[in-house]
Amino acid sequence: MEAANLNNLWGRLIVEELVRQGVRQFVISPGSRSTPLTVAAAQHPGVATHIFHDERGAGFFALGLARASAHPAALICTSGTAGAHYLPALIEAHMDGLPMLVLQADRPAELQETGANQTVPQTAMFTPYLRWGMALPAPSLQVPVEMLLTTVAQAVQRALHPWPGPVHLNCPFREPLAPIPEALPSDYTAGLSDWEAGQDPFTRLDLGRLVPDAAVLDRLARQLQAVARGLVVVGRLPLGTPAGPLIALLQKLGWPVLADVTSGLRIPALQPWLVGGYDALLAHPDWQNALAPEMALHFGAAPTSKRLLQFLQVHRPSEYVLIHPSPQRIDPNHQVTWRLVGDVSVVAEGLQERIDAARDAPWLQVWKAREQAVRQCLSRHVAEAEEDCFTELHLVARLSTRLPEQATLFLGSSMP
């Protein structure tokens, strides 16, 4: 690999292996110390670069790229406090299971704890919210280049699997930071000849799925079949979860489905089982008593509806099963009785194969009848309102009829 100097070589190796691992988007906040990484990204033909002078904005832009593509974007920034502005976006990536890579330049070891400009302890800056992090050494001929490439592969793997989230590579560089020509030993990258000649990553990643034991699925399927008053709750699903197996299970199970607005499952294929107006429906205390479930089957993250959480806390199901690939606790009401750590689509497919289709659905009809009553009440209220009436309800009703197909509606904070 052609390179002007050792810093330039390391920057190019890092970026090249990231690209071969599937990272195509680089979000850069320019700075002097990060020059080797920035130049490498800017010169790579397979990279899309996005320049942000504000690191906070850069962090949330990378978060959006990850949410839209299910692949991590690489954030590049200089040393000192620059990376600290990524923290809000990193926390959200941690909480939502979104992959993110932070390549933060740093001063070398001899400038740490000396009062040198733009030098702060960086290696533990994001620790509580990381899936993984590593402090690389400053570029040195004593460090084999293979270590650099396998470290990049490990960073991408940990950002994606088993539970996606942010990863931090701390990258110290000594001067010269610019690609000023400097002789390099010809044999330093000799071991990379096959890698340089091809397009494959140095380390190929095959990321498996979390598959529960068959006996566990057998037991859960038997329990589902024995329940008359079951309720499905679907929160935000892990990024990239195939919806097909879960849809097939919910259709076959025949239980009322309370799909969170972030779940992506408020779709026509589930319309006969979806209870779309449950937030308004559960405002009726007498109805709450009539709708108390025996069992809850919960896929994904916690629901965003405060009223649903309160309903489940007051009318606690005797069995509450939560399925999610993350090992983190997802139980704000402290009521989960069975925590199944597994791939949502794999579990759904396994359960769907083990249960019989529901033949009648009186319990579902109890929910659907009340949902219909709520919809009729809200429709009358909106229809009878004056044209200049401007409450949250009327705004939503008007937007739903006026927005063009495929429009994107951006919603801000939950209260005015």
N, C-alpha and C positions, 0 to 999 in steps of 0.2 A: 504494500500500500504506500503510495507516494504521500509524503508529509514534509512540511517545512521544518518542523522541530519536534521534540518529544511531546510537548503539550498538545501540539496540533495533531500528532499521531493518536494520542490517547482520546482526544475529543472525537476524532473521526472513527476510531474503533468503537467507542460507546454508541455513537449515533448509528453507525452501520449495523451493529448487532441489534439495536432497538428496532430498526426498520425491518430487519430480517425476522424479528419476532412479532411483527405485525403492527408496530407503532408507527403511525404515519403523520400524526398531528403534533407539532411542537409549538408551544405557547411561550414566547420569549419576552422577558422584561430585561432590556439591555443593561449591561454593566461591565466594568473593566475586567473584573476577576473571572467572569464567566465567558470571556472572549473565546477560548478554545472550543467550548461547547457551542456557542452561538455561531461561530464561523463554520463549524462542521455541519450544523443543521442547515445553515443558509446555503451551503454549497452542495448539499445532497440533492440529486435530481428526484428522488422518490419521496421527498418530504414537503408537507404544507406547513409554512411558518406563519404564525400570527403574532404581531408585535403589540405589546401592552406596556405602557410606561408605568401603570399602576398595578402592583402585584396582586392586590385584592381582586380587582377586576379580572386579571389573568387567571386567578384560581377558580373563579366561578365560571369563566368561559371554558376552561378545561373540564370542569364538572359537567357542564352542559354537553360538551363533546362526548364525554363518557356515557352520559345518560342516553344520548341519541344513538350511539354506535355500539355500545357494549364493549368498547375497547379503550384502553387508557390513552390519554394524551400525555406528553412529556412537558413538564414545566421547567423552564430554565431561568435562573436568576443569579444575581451576584451575591457576594458575601455580606455578612453583617445582619442588619435588621430586615433586609429586603424579604427574606423568606418568611419572616414572622407574619407578613400580611396575607400569606396563603392560609393561615390557620382556620379562619371561618369556613372556607371551602373544604379544607381537609377534614374538619369535624363533620361536615355534612356528608362527605364521601364515606367516612367511617361509619356514620349512622345508617346511611342508605345502601351501603354495600356497592359503591361505585369505584371502579379501578382508577387510580391516579398515580403518576410517577413524578416525583420532585427531584430534579437534578440541581442541587444548590452548590454553587462555587464557594470555596473557602480559602482562607490564608493557610499556608503550611504550618506544621507543628511549631517551628521556631518562632512564629509570630503570635502564637496563642498565649493568652494571659500576660501580655506585655504592654497593653495599652495601645497597640497598633490600630490604625484607623480601620473602620469597617470590620472589626474583629470581635465576635461574641461567641460564647459556647453554642455551637449549632447542632452538635450530633444528637442531643436529647431534646431539641426544640419541639418536636411533634410526637414524642414517644407514646403518650397515652392513646393516640389515635391512629397509630401505624399498624399495618399488617406485618411490616418488616422494614428494617433500615440498616444501612451499613456506611461506615466512614471509610472511604477509599484512601489509600496512601497517595501522597503527591507523586506525580509521574517520576519513575526512576527506572534505569536500565537493570536494576537488581530485581525488579518485579516482573514476572513473566506475563506477557500479554494475554495468555490463555486465562489467567485469573480475572482479567478485566472482562473478558467475554462471558465467562461462566457466571460472573457476578451480575452482569446485565440480564442474563437468562433467568437467574434466580429472582431478580427484582420483578421481572415481568410475570413470572410464575406466581409469586406471592401477591402481586397486585390483582391477579385473576382468580386464584384458587387457594384453598377451598372456598373462601368467602371473600369476594372482591373488596378492595379498599386501597387506601393510600400507602405508598412505599417511598422511602427517602434515601437517596444516594448523596452523601456529602462528598464533594469533589474538590479537594485542595489543589491549587496550582501555584507554582513558583513563577517568577518572571524569567524570560520574556513571555508575555501573555499573547501578543500578536504573533501571527505566523511568519516570524523572522527566520530566514534560512539558517539552519544549524546542522552540522553533519551528524548523522546517526549511523551506528554500526549496521552493516548490511545484513548481519545474521540475527538481528534482534527479533524480526518477525518471520524468520525462516520456517518456524513450525506452523505458520498459518497459510502456507502456500495453497493447500487444497481448499481451505475456506475462502481465500481471496479469489480463487479461480471459479468458484461457484456462486450460487445465490442462496443456499441454505443457511440457516442459523448455525452457529457453532454447537449449540445445545438444542436439540429438537424437544419441544414440550408437548407431551400428550397428557392432557388434564382430564382425569377421570371424574365420574359422578359418584356422589354418596348414595350407595344402594343399601337399604335396610335388609335385614335378614328375612327370609321367606316366612319364618315362624312368627315374626312380629307382624307382618302384613296379614297373615292368616288370622291371628288373634284380633287385630283391629277390624278386619272385615266382618268377623262374627259379631263383634260388638255393634257395628253400624247396622247390621241386619236386624238386631234385636231391639232397636230403638224406634219408638213411635213418634216422639216429639224431638226431632233433631234439627239443628240449625248449623248452616255453613257460614263462616265468616272468612272473607278473602281480603287481606290487606295488600299493600304493595308487594308484588312478587319479585323475587330476585331477578336481576338484570339478565335478559336473554332466556328466561324460562319459556319453553314451548307451551302454548296455551292449550293445544289440542287434547292431550291426555287429561288435563284437569276439567276441561269442558265436557268430555265424554263421561267422566266420573260423576259430575254434578247432574248431568242429564239422567243418568241411570239411577242415581241415589234418590232423586225426587224430593229432597229437602228444600226449604226456603233458603235462598242464597242472598246474603247481605254483602254485596261487593263494594268495597271502598272506592271512592272516586279515583284513587291512585292505582287501583288494581289492574286496570285495562280490561276488565271482564264485564263491564256494563254494555253488553253486545247483544244483537238480535238472537244469536244462537242459544242464549240462555234466558230469553225473555219469559218463557212460561214459569221459570223458577226464581227469577230475580224479583226482589222486593226493593224497588228503586227509591221509594219515599220513606225509608225506615226512620230517618232522623225526625221527620215530622210525626210520623206514626207513633213513635215511642214517647212523644210528649204527652200522650194520653195515659194517665196512671192506671185507669181501669183496664185499658187494653194491654198494658204491660203485664198485668197479672194473668190475663188470658193467653199471653204469648210466651210465658216462661218455658224454656226448653229443658229437656232431660239431659241433652248432650250437645256440646258444641264441637264442631270440626273446623279448625282454623288453619288456613294456609297463608303464609307470608307474614308481613310486618303487622304491628299493632294498628288497629283502625284509627283514622283521624277523627272520627265522630266521638265527641265527648259524651253525647247522650247514649250512644250504643255501649260505650265502656261502662257508664253508670248503670244501664239496664242489666248488663251481664254481671256487674258486681252485686246488685241488689237481688237479682233472680239467678243465683249461681247454679249453673248446670252441675249435676253430680259428677259428670265426666267432661273434662275440657282437654281436647287433644290439639296440640299445636305442632305444625309441620313446617320446618324451615331448615335450609342447609347450614345456617350459621350456628355456631355453638353458643352465641351470646343469648342471655336471657331476654325473652320477649314476653313479658308478663306483668304489665303495670298494675293489674288487679290482684296479683298473687293468687291465681286460681287455676293455673295449668296443672292438671293431674297426670298428663302423659305428654312428655316432650320427645318428639321423634325428630332427630337430626338426620335429614336426608334430602335428596334432590326432590323438589316438589313434583316435577313431571314424572319421575320414576315411581314415586310413592303413589301418585294418582293412577298411573297406568296399572300398577300392581293391584291396587284396590278395585279398580274397575273390572279387572279380570276375575276377581274373587266374589263379587256380589251379584245378586239377582236384581233385575230392574224392578222398580217400584210399580205396583199394579194400580193402587189407588192412592190418593194424596189428600185426605181430609185435613191433615195438619197444614199442608201447603195452602190449601184453600182458605183456611182461617187467616193466614197472613195476607194472601192476595185480596181477600174481600176487604180487609181493613186498608190495604194500600189503595184500592180503588176508591174507597170512601174518602180518603185523604186527598187523592187527586181531584175528585169531583169538587170537594170543598175549596181547594186552592184555585181550581179553574174558575169557579163562580166568583171568588174573591178578586181575581185578576180581571175578569170580564166586566165586573161592576165598578171597577175603579175609574176615577177620572183620568183623562189622558196625561195630565201633568203630575199624577201621583208617581213618586220616585222613591220607593223603598227597595231593599235588597231583593225581595220577592218579585216585584214588578220588573226590576232591571233584568233579572235572570230570565223571566218569561219573555221579555221583549228581545233580548239577545238571542234566545234559542230559536226565534222565528226569523231573525234578520241576518244572522251570520251566514256567509256563503259556505258551501261545502269545502271541506279541507282547510277551513280557517283555523288559525291558532289563537287561542284566547289566553292571555297572560294574566294570572290572578296574583295579587300582592298579599299583604298581611290579612289575618283573619278578622280583624276588627277595624272600623274606620279610624 
